[in-house]
């Protein structure tokens, strides 16, 4: 990740702490994200602009909005107004959605269901799904680069963070490793590295965006990078368990997608995977609490995300 120049201004003292979003609940912040995404995405008619319609269809499908929530809650932990990083948070969600459009394609995971509805390529065709993903990435860069509440030099670093998360040091390599690692050919460290590239990089980007906005110190940023890794590992382990144990109607997406792949579940079994998952969740909570002890909503969100897998 990019390092902040020493002279880069911080917004930590420029934001009125009485602003409405500062004390907002997680549900309120999620509502802010939904409303802003609707504004930032192209207003498209399915018959006249199928690419724009596919963008809205995939992004606005019901989701937890975990990654943008992490941005807003981390910003609040830095004593910033979450509204000031809302556009950057939404851009991160666009990047995530674009990656799902591509992951679901027949040449990738060949998924038919995502977030409880047909995947984008099923609903609109493979050509539209690919074009919509590219358009979403472009929209994400632009939204971040023009976010009015963020200083220009900070925006530049945020765009670089998003680019790194997508590229050869992030999602692209993670997806390649996931597709081409046959069962039994990966060690536990290799699986952990794939999980970090597939999932952890966007959590790291979420924390880094908030850190950049706040001008956070190196120690805090380091703690949050470690927390993002733990969160990414936990998220992927929970997903692997759900893929094996749940039905599509409950999960909202295709199951049994990991057959023939190297996962921790296939290597050590569900019971041991669940123990490792619990340890990663605890590690993430501890690191977040060390980084920002006054923001209690972040550890609560982490615990809530994995509640069903930790019982």
N, C-alpha and C positions, 0 to 999 in steps of 0.2 A: 504494500500500500504506500501511497505517497506521504512524505513527511511534510508537515506544515512549516513554512518559513517562520523564523523567529518573530518577525515583525508583523505577522498576519493578525489583523484585528479580530477580537472576540466579540460576539454578540451577547455574551453572558450578562452584561450590565445594561444593555440597550433595550431590553424587552420589559415592558411593564408586567410585573408578576400578577397583577390583578386581572389580566386579560382572561376572558371567559374560558379558553381552552386549557389554561394552566392547571386548573383544578378539576378538569373534566374527567368523567369516568371512562373506563376502557370502552364501554358500549358507545358513549358519546363520541369518542375519538374514532371508533370504527365507522360511525355514521358520517363523520366529517370526511373520512377517506372515501366512502361510497359516493357521497355527493360531489366531491371534487373530481373523482374519476369520471363521473358522468359528464362533467363540464369539460374536462381535458380531452376526452375521446371524441373522434369525429361524429357529428350527428349524421347518421347514414341511414338511407332507406335500403332495405334488403333487395329491392328490385332494381335500384339505380346505382348503388355503390356497394357491391357485395364484399369488397375488401374491408371497407369501413364498417359494414354491418357485422362482419366476422370478428373484427376487433372488439366491438361492443359486446357481442355474444359471448366471446371467450373471457374477456376481462370482467364483465359485470355479472357473470354467473356467480351464484352464492358461494362465498369462500370465507375463511377465517380472517384473511388480511393480516396474517401473522407478521410478515416482513415490514410492511408500512407501520404497523402498530409498534414494532420494536423501535423504529426510527422516532416516532412521536413520544413514546414513553422514555426512551433514552434522552431525547432532547429535554424533556421535563426534568429528568434526573440531573441534567446539567443546569437547571434553573433557566431554561429557555422557554419561550412560548411555543408549544408544538405547532401552532398554526404557521409559524415562520418556516418550518421545514416540511410542510404538508405537500407541496408540489414535488419535492425531491422524494418524499416517501411514496407518493403515487407513481413517480417514475420507476422506482424500484419494483412496485407491483406490476407495472407494465412489462418490465424485463422478465419477471417471474412468469407472467402469463405467456409471453412470447416463447419462453423456453418450453412450456407445456405444449403449446401448439406444435412445436417441432418434435418434442419427445414422443408425442402420440402418433406421429405419422407411421404409415405401414412400413417404411424402410427403417424405422427406429423401433419403438415398442409396440407398434400396431395396436393401439388402444382404441376402444369403441366408446367408452364412457368416461366422462370427466366432470366432476362436481355435480353429479346427478343428472347430466344431460349428455346427448351425443357429442363426441369430440368435434372440434372445429372442422377437421377434414371430412368427417362423416356428414356434417350438416352443410358444408359449403364446397367441398371438394379439396383435393390435395393442393392444387395450384393456388387457390385462394388462401388456404391455411398457411402456406409458405410465405406468400406475399403479405398477409396480415401480420405474421411474426416479424418480418423485416420492417414493416411500417411501424409496428409497436416499438421496436428498438430505436428507430429513428425518432419517433415521438418522445420516447423517454429521454434521449440525449437533449432534445430541444427544450423539453419542459424543465429539465435541470439547469440547462445553460441560461435560461431566461427567468429563473425564479426570482421575483422582484425583491423578496425579503432577505436574500442572501447576497453578500458582497461578491463582486465579479470573480476575484481570485479564488474564493472558496468554491464558487460554482464550478470553476475549471477543474479543481481537484476532485469534486464530486463526480463530474462526468468521467474523469479518469478512473475513479473507483468503480463506477458502473461498467465501464469498458473492460477493465481488468477482470471483473467478476464473470463477464460473459465469455471472454476470449480463451486463448490457449492455456492460460494459467487458472482457468475457472471452469465454467459449465461445459464448454466444448470438450475439453479433455475428460471431464468427469463422465459425460455421456458416452464418449468413445470407449473409455475403460469399462463402463457398465455393459456396453453392447458386446465387447470382444473378450471379456474375461470369462472363460468357461468354468463350470462348476469344478471345484477341486484344484484350480490352477492358481488361486490367490492365497496369500497368507493373511493373518489378521491385520498386520500393519498395512498391507496393500488394500484390503477392504476398507480400513479406516481412511486411507488416503483418497480412495474413490468416493467414499461418503462425504469427505470434506469438500471435494471438488464438485460433487453433484448437488450438495445441499448447504454445507457450511459456508460457502463463499458468499451467498446472498445474505445470510445472517451477519457475517463479518461486514459486508457492505452496509447493512442497516446501521450497525453500531458506528462504523467509520463515518457515515454521513452525519450522524448526530455529533460525533467527536469533532469533525471538521467545523461544523457550525459553531460549536462551543469553544474551539481553540483548546481542546483538552490536552492535558500534559501526557508525556510518554508513558508514565506508569499506568494511568487510567486507560489509555488506549490499548496498552498491552494486556491488561486484565480483560478488557472487552473482547479482544481478539481471541483470547483463550476461552472465554465464555461462549463466543460464537462457534468455536470448534466443538465444544462440548454439546452445545445446542444442536448443531448440525448432525453430530453423531447420534444423539438421542432421537432426533426427528427421523433420520433414515432407519434406525433400528425399529422404531415404532411403526414406520411404514412397511418395513419388511415383515414384521409380525402380523400386521393387519392384512397384508397380501396373502399370507398363509392361512389365517384364522377366520377372516370375515367374508361376508358375501357382498357382491357388488351393490345390492339394494341398500345395504347398511353403510358401506364405505363410500358410495357415490362415484366409484370408478372401477375399472376392471381389476379383477383379482387373479391370483396365480400367474402374475406376470414375471415372477422371479424364478420360475422353473428352468433349470439348466444354467442358472447364474450362480456366481460365487457371492454368497451373503453370509453374514455371521450366523443367521438362523440355520442355514444349511450346514454350517461348519460345527457349531457347538450346541445347536438345539434351541427350542423356544425358551425353556426355563432359564438357561444360563444367559441367553440374550436379554431376557427381561431383567436379570440381575445387573448386567452391564448397563442397560438402559437406565435403571434407577440410579446407578452411580454417576452416570453422565448428567442426569437431571440435577442431582445434588451438587455436582461440580459446577454446573452452569449457574445455579442459584447462588452458590457461595461466592463465585467470582463477580457476579453482577452486584451482589450486596457489598462487596469490598470496593467496587468501582464507584458506586453511587448509593451510599447507605440511606439516603433520604427518599429514594424512589421505591416504594413498596409494591407498586403495581406490576413492575417488571418480573420480580420473582414469582408473584402470584400468577401472572400470565403463563410463565414457564410451567409451573406446577399444574395449572389447569389443562394445558395442552396435552399432558401425558397422563392425566388422572385415570383414564380408562385402561391404560396399559400397566399401571403401577399397583393394581389391586389383584 
